[in-house]
Amino acid sequence: MVGKFRKFLTGDMQSSSQQSSAEVEELTYRGVRFEFPASVLTDRMRQAFSHNFYEVEESEELPYLLQDGEVVLELGAGVGFISTLCAKDPRVSKVFAIEANPALIPICRRTYELNDVSVTIFNEMVGPQSGHATFHVHKDFWASSTMPGEGATPVEIPVTSFQQRLDEIQPTMLIVDIEGGEVDLFDGVNLACVRKIMLEIHQYAIGRLGVKKLFDTLSAQNFHYEQWHSRRGIVTFSAVDRDVR
């Protein structure tokens, strides 16, 4: 299930004494192949893959949630792991992914290429309206957030209206891991096309009131807490009238 890291060099051979090259680390994790620039991988990230705890809850629940004709929109694509798993599932019709960190976009695209899947990815954030916003990039990519953090580097990122993306894509399932940004994500948004939401809640960032607000907002749009497909901080919401099949 979990592969060992393998290091190799890429680059153009200029001469026997002069070479432009970059070290790349390759691994297979839960059936998904990756190639990472060695400079991107921190010790903490290596441990997450080698000890089998990177996005384990989400990956184990997906087979029970995906349905025929599914259109998936993932917010917070990271290195393309979850979106690749979705795209590999024959029941899934289309997969779209959004990732704010510009450094991760080529890694995602390489992940999709290595696994021979089709995913449309956008380098942006979503919000109430289109524009620009500051995103704080952390060396451990999963810790990057709209919220400032120690050691993070601020970058300006384009923002697209969340409602615009929903209207364009018409997703039936949302997968959301945006490090606290979930608290306001659904405010004033029409989720009529969505039947399921798999959401990582970051209570340390949004607090108890933020968690309550999130549940209240989704309840008001006819979503309920899905007991069978929720684990710890990974919470699944279902439209109360969805076809469970």
ABEGO torsion letter per residue (X at the ends): XBBBBBBBBBEBBABAABBBBBBBBBBBBGGBBBBBBAAABBAAAAAAAAAGABGAAAAAAAAAABBBGBBBBBBGAEAGAAAAAAAABAABABBBBBBABAAAAAAAAAAAAAAGBBBBBBBBBBBABBEBBBBBBBABAAABBABBBBGBBBBBBBBBBAAAAAAAAGBABBBBBAGGAAAAAABGBBAAABABBBBBBBAAAAEAAAAAAAAAAAAAAGBBBBAAABBEABBBBBBAABBAX
